[in-house]
Amino acid sequence: MPVYANADEKPAVERLSHLLRWGLRPGSTAAFGFSIACVAVALTVRLLFWLFRPDLVIFATYYPAVLLATLIGGWPAGILAQAAGGIVAWLFFDPALPAAAHALSEQMADFGLYGLSSGLIVLAGEHYRRVIRRLDEEEHYRRLVVDELNQAQQARGGPRHPGPRAAGVPAGARENTRSFASAGRRRPAARPA
């Protein structure tokens, strides 16, 4: 993997891949800005569809915006996208206050359903984000253990361990792993009689 002096030298595809994998710091200005940008894109797409089919569901384009904002910016950005999407949808596509009580209850049901479903999207997106972070940490730990095994093996004068991606595992790898694991454990001190 090439090393760059600063982030601006990376190709756009690599920066996008890094953003999708690692996201933004939750609660940061960048995360909230990304959330608002997602809602703005969703509004633009909804306005384009509204020109041809004004009878479409008003919240349809905001669900992906909420999901993307949550995955990239964390749950605070997802909640912001959820609230901003609801407000923008109401202002642009459903601004008239209904005269009849039946129409008001229908409007409240629409917004309630939007709030519930987008809230579930935020919960699922945040759970996915945390699982990915945990998997990345475990992969880092596995690489650290393999590096330590390689150093221990080289210190003994033996061949280098091929690593987790090798096709075959050496015969002594299991014993090396056990000895490495037991070397790090503390043995209980003997109790005085």
N, C-alpha and C positions, 0 to 999 in steps of 0.2 A: 504494500500500500504506500503510495507516495506521501511524502511529508511536505506540507506547505508552510510558508513563513507566516501567513495570516489566513483568515477564513475567506477573504475576498478572492484568493487565488484558486480556490476549489471550483471545479466545474459546477454548474447549476444543478445537474442531476445528482451529484454527490451531496450537495448541500440539502437538496430536497429529501434525499434518502436519509440523511442524518437527522433532519427535522422530523420525519415520520417515525424514525426509530426511537429517538431520545426525547422529542417534544421540546416544549419550552418550560421554564420554571413556573410551577403553578402559582398564581397570584401576582405574577410579574406584569409590568406594563405591556411587555411584548405579548404575553398570553391574552390579556384583555383586548389589545389591539387586533390580534389575530381573530379573536371571537367576534368583534364588531365587523371585521372584514368578511368573515363567513356569512354573517347576517346580511351584509350589503350585497354579496354575490347571490345569496338566496333571494333577496328582494329583486335584484335585476332579472334573474331567471324567471321569477314569478310574474314580473311585469311583462316580460316578453311573451310568456304563455297567455297572459291575460288579454293581450291584443287579439289573439285568435280564439281563445276559449275562456271567456270570463266566468263561466260556471264551474270551473275546477275548484277542488278543495283548496281553501286559502292557506292552510298550514303545510301543504305537501313539500314545499321546497325548504322549509325551516328544519325539518327533522335531520336531514344530512348535515346541515350547518351546526346543529347542536352536537351531533356525534363527532364531527371533525374538530370542533372547538374543544370538546372534552378530551379526545384522544391526544391532541397536540398541546393544549393549554391546561389540562387538569379540570377537576370538577368546578372550581370557581369560574373558569372561562365558559364551561358548559352551562352553568346556571345563568351567566350573563347572556349567552346566546339564546337560551330558552326565554328569558324575560324580554330581551330586545326583539326576538322574533315574534312573540305574542303581541307586543306593543305595535311593532311595525305592521303586522298583518291587520290589526284592528284599525290603525290609522289609515292605511292605504286601501284596504279591501272591504272593510265592514264598519265604516264610520257612522252610519246612521243609527240613531237610537231607535230601537223598535217601539212602535206605538202600542202594540198589543202585548199582554202578559205572556201569551204563548210564544211569540217571537223572541221575547227577552229570555224566556227559559231555554229556548233552543240555542240562542247565542251563548248563554252561560254554560250549557252542556258542551258546546263546541270548544270553548276555551278551557273548560274543566278537563275534557278529554285530551286536549293538546298539552295541558300542564302535566297530567298524569303520564301520558305516553312519553313525552320528552324528558320528564323526570326519570323514568325507567331507563331511557337511553343514556342519560348522564350517569346513573348508577352502573349500568353495564359497561359503559366506556371507561369509567374510572377503575372498575375492577380489572378490565383487560389491561389498562395502562399499568396497574400495579403488578399484575402477573408477568408482564413483559419485563418490567424492571427487576423483579425477583429472578427471573430466568437469566437475565444478563449478569446479575451478581453471582449466581451459581456457576455460570460459564466462566466468569473471571476467576472464581475460586478453583474450579477444576484446572484451569490453565496454570494457576499458581502451584497447585499440587504436582502437576506433571513437571513443571520447571524445577521444583524442589527435588523430585525423584531423579531427574536428570543430573542435577548437581551432586546428589548423594551417590549416584551410580558412578559418575566421573571421578569423584573423590576416592572411590574404592578401586578405580582403575578399570572399571568394566565398560561395556559398550553403552552408548547413549540410548535412553528409552525413546522409541519412535513417536510417542505422543498419541493423543486420543483419536486422531484421524487416520492412523496407520491401518493397513489391511489386516495384519496379524499382530498378535500380542506375544512378546517373548515369554518363554516358559517361566522365568523367574520373576515376572512382573507382579504376580499375586503376592509372593513372599516379600518382595521389595515394598509393596504397598502396606502390607501388614507390619513389617518392621518399622517403616516410616511412621505409621499411625501409632504404634506402641511406644516409639521413642518420644512422642509428644505427650503421652498420657502421664499423669502424676500417679505414682504408686502410693497407696496409703502408708502412713508411717506406722511402725510397730508400736503397739501400746506398751507402756511400762507395766511390769507385773507387780 
